[in-house]
Each structure stands twice: as structure tokens, then as C-alpha cells.
């Protein structure tokens, strides 16, 4: 049964994304999505609170790989913890098809309300990361700073990945982003 639910959820997401890309987010209703996916509107609302939710991973699932990586990391240095979190979170996104991510980003970029929601999710990620980093022994100030840097670095690397040609590995782009961060704070100019 769970597999059927996951398949229906995935079908609704792909259908919605296609409609958003074709018609625009504002011009597409939940009823449109349900009809195009061949399900009832009630089924749509069993899976999503509203049409915006189609574009966003539930927060706990979004945060999970980042937090688990911080908890499991063997190197306790803040930079190592940040890298572990970013690479683990990126691995989860890397497994989603690139075409989905590219169209999703285009839909978000065309709608300021969706951009705000995206930023809110990343702000919530930073709070969760700060909590996980504090649990690893960082004081509140350092944990918060490291978490904010990690969330921003992840988002920037993800955006840069979508600008790269098809076939570019998200993890490679994230490593480049982290190297750029290291260079920014390097004592040599």
C-alpha cells in the first residue's frame, strides 16, 4: 500500500511540475493536477496540503540526510561536519532526476511566493543544522554560524549545479563550492 501511495505522490508531483512549467504556477489548480494525473482532487489533498507542497520535500525528509551525516561524522571539526552534511544532503538530491530539479528551479524562479517558501525551508534547515552541531559540542554562536554557512553553501552549490551541463555531478559542484568557501576564509589572498 505504501508503494502505491508513493507512486501516486510521485505521479502527482511530475504531473504538477509539467503543468506549472507549461501554464504557470498561478494558472494551475489542484483540480487541474488531479485530473491530469487521473486521480480525484480528494486524492491530491491526501498527499499534499496545497499545490505548493508538490514542489517541496517534507521538511523532516529534507533535513534528515544532513542531520544524520552530522551525527555520524567521525571528524568533529566544524568544517568537516559542514562538508559531511552538505554532501549527504546533496546525495539525496542527486538521486532525484536532473530534469525534475531543473524544471522545479525554473518554476520557483518565476514565482516570488515560491522563492520565499524555498528560502524558508533553507532557514529551517539552518536551525536544524545548528541544533545538530550544538549536539556535537559546538557552542551556540559557532553552531549557528556554521549552520547558516552550510545551508547557504548547499543552496548555492545546488543552484550552480543546475547551471552546469547535463551529466555534471552535484557532489563535484558542492565540493567546488566548499573549496571556494575555504578560499574565501584562507589567510592568504
DATAMO-V769603 format. One record per residue. N is the residue number from 1. PHI is phi in degrees with one decimal (* if undefined). PSI is psi in degrees with one decimal (none if undefined). OMEGA is omega in radians with two decimals (* if undefined). Layout:
N/PHI/PSI/OMEGA  N/PHI/PSI/OMEGA
This chain:
1/*/-42.1/3.14  2/-61.1/-37.9/3.13  3/-64.0/-40.2/3.09  4/-62.2/-42.1/3.10  5/-62.6/-42.7/3.11  6/-65.0/-39.5/3.13  7/-66.3/-41.2/3.12  8/-65.3/-43.7/3.12  9/-59.5/-46.8/3.14  10/-62.4/-42.7/3.13  11/-62.2/-43.2/3.11  12/-62.5/-41.4/3.14  13/-63.5/-47.4/-3.12  14/-66.2/-39.6/3.10  15/-63.6/-47.1/-3.14  16/-60.8/-45.6/-3.11  17/-60.2/-42.5/3.10  18/-61.4/-42.9/3.13  19/-67.9/-41.7/3.11  20/-60.6/-41.6/-3.12  21/-68.4/-38.4/-3.10  22/-77.7/-47.5/-3.02  23/-101.7/-22.5/-2.99  24/102.3/151.1/-3.10  25/-62.9/-49.2/-3.06  26/-65.4/-29.1/-3.09  27/-85.8/-1.0/-3.12  28/-110.0/130.4/3.13  29/-104.9/165.7/3.05  30/-61.5/-36.9/3.11  31/-63.5/-39.1/3.09  32/-60.8/-44.2/-3.11  33/-64.0/-48.2/-3.13  34/-59.7/-46.9/-3.12  35/-61.8/-44.9/-3.13  36/-66.1/-29.7/3.12  37/-85.3/-8.1/3.12  38/77.7/29.1/3.09  39/-128.4/171.9/3.11  40/-81.7/160.0/3.07  41/-62.6/-33.7/3.10  42/-60.8/-41.1/3.09  43/-62.4/-41.8/3.09  44/-54.6/-49.7/-3.07  45/-74.4/-11.0/2.98  46/-72.8/-27.7/-3.10  47/-98.2/-28.3/-3.04  48/-138.9/140.3/3.11  49/-69.5/-34.7/3.11  50/-159.4/178.0/-3.05  51/-68.1/-23.7/3.09  52/-64.5/-36.3/-3.09  53/-59.9/-24.0/3.13  54/-58.9/-31.1/-3.05  55/-89.8/-5.9/-3.02  56/-126.3/133.2/3.04  57/-68.8/138.1/3.07  58/-52.1/139.3/-2.97  59/-54.5/-42.9/-3.12  60/-63.8/-38.1/3.10  61/-71.7/-34.9/3.10  62/-64.1/-44.8/-3.07  63/-77.3/-29.8/-2.97  64/-48.9/-52.5/-3.08  65/-64.1/-33.6/3.11  66/-64.3/-49.0/-3.07  67/-67.8/-43.6/3.13  68/-62.0/-36.5/3.13  69/-66.3/-39.4/3.10  70/-64.6/-43.8/-3.14  71/-64.3/-35.8/-3.06  72/-89.9/-12.9/-3.06  73/-61.3/138.6/3.14  74/-89.1/-25.3/3.12  75/-91.1/115.5/-3.03  76/-83.1/-1.1/-3.13  77/-67.4/140.1/-3.10  78/-53.1/-42.5/-3.14  79/-62.4/-40.3/3.12  80/-67.5/-38.9/3.12  81/-65.3/-41.7/3.10  82/-61.3/-47.5/-3.13  83/-60.7/-44.8/3.13  84/-58.5/-43.5/-3.13  85/-65.1/-47.5/-3.10  86/-63.1/-44.0/-3.12  87/-68.5/-37.6/3.11  88/-67.8/-43.9/3.09  89/-62.7/-39.5/3.13  90/-67.1/-35.9/3.11  91/-59.2/-40.1/3.13  92/-64.0/-40.4/3.12  93/-74.7/-31.8/3.14  94/-62.0/-30.5/-3.11  95/-77.0/-18.5/3.06  96/-79.0/146.4/-3.08  97/-62.9/140.5/-3.09  98/-61.1/-39.6/-3.13  99/-58.4/-42.6/3.10  100/-58.0/-49.0/-3.08  101/-63.5/-39.2/-3.12  102/-66.1/-46.6/-3.14  103/-68.2/-41.3/3.12  104/-56.8/-46.4/-3.13  105/-61.0/-41.8/3.14  106/-62.6/-41.8/3.12  107/-64.7/-43.2/3.12  108/-62.2/-44.1/-3.10  109/-63.0/-24.7/-3.10  110/-88.7/-1.0/-3.04  111/-139.4/113.0/-3.07  112/-64.1/-33.0/3.10  113/-65.1/-37.8/3.10  114/-71.1/-35.5/3.08  115/-62.7/-40.9/3.11  116/-62.1/-42.5/3.11  117/-62.6/-41.7/3.11  118/-60.7/-46.0/3.12  119/-64.0/-36.8/3.11  120/-63.5/-42.1/3.11  121/-62.5/-38.4/3.12  122/-71.9/-32.7/3.05  123/-65.6/-41.1/3.08  124/-64.9/-36.8/3.07  125/-61.1/-43.3/-3.14  126/-60.5/-40.2/3.11  127/-63.5/-44.9/3.13  128/-64.7/-40.1/3.10  129/-64.1/-41.5/3.12  130/-60.7/-40.7/3.11  131/-64.0/-44.1/3.14  132/-65.8/-39.7/3.13  133/-68.5/-37.6/3.08  134/-64.2/-37.4/3.10  135/-64.9/-23.6/3.09  136/-87.9/3.1/3.02  137/108.3/-1.5/3.10  138/-75.7/141.6/3.07  139/-68.1/164.8/-3.02  140/-56.7/-44.0/-3.11  141/-64.0/-49.4/-3.14  142/-66.1/-38.6/3.12  143/-63.4/-42.3/-3.14  144/-66.6/-45.1/3.11  145/-61.8/-46.6/-3.14  146/-62.8/-39.6/-3.14  147/-66.4/-42.6/3.11  148/-63.1/-42.8/3.11  149/-63.6/-42.0/-3.13  150/-63.8/-46.3/-3.13  151/-63.7/-43.1/3.12  152/-66.8/-42.9/3.13  153/-62.4/-42.4/3.11  154/-59.7/-48.2/-3.09  155/-63.0/-42.1/-3.14  156/-66.8/-42.1/3.10  157/-63.3/-40.8/3.12  158/-62.9/-45.5/3.12  159/-63.1/-41.3/3.12  160/-65.0/-37.5/3.12  161/-59.3/-41.6/-3.12  162/-68.0/-19.7/3.09  163/-85.1/-17.8/-3.14  164/-77.0/161.0/3.10  165/-64.3/154.1/3.07  166/-51.9/141.0/3.13  167/97.3/-12.1/3.09  168/-72.6/132.6/-3.10  169/-80.0/127.4/3.12  170/-57.6/-39.1/-3.13  171/-63.9/-37.3/3.09  172/-64.1/-42.2/3.13  173/-65.9/-39.1/3.11  174/-65.6/-38.0/3.09  175/-64.3/-38.7/3.07  176/-62.8/-40.3/3.12  177/-62.9/-44.0/3.11  178/-65.0/-37.7/3.09  179/-63.9/-38.9/3.08  180/-64.0/-37.6/3.08  181/-64.5/-44.6/3.10  182/-59.9/-42.7/-3.13  183/-64.7/-35.8/3.14  184/-60.7/-37.5/-3.09  185/-102.3/8.9/3.12  186/-69.0/142.7/-3.14  187/-68.8/-16.9/3.11  188/-96.7/142.6/-3.10  189/-69.5/none/*
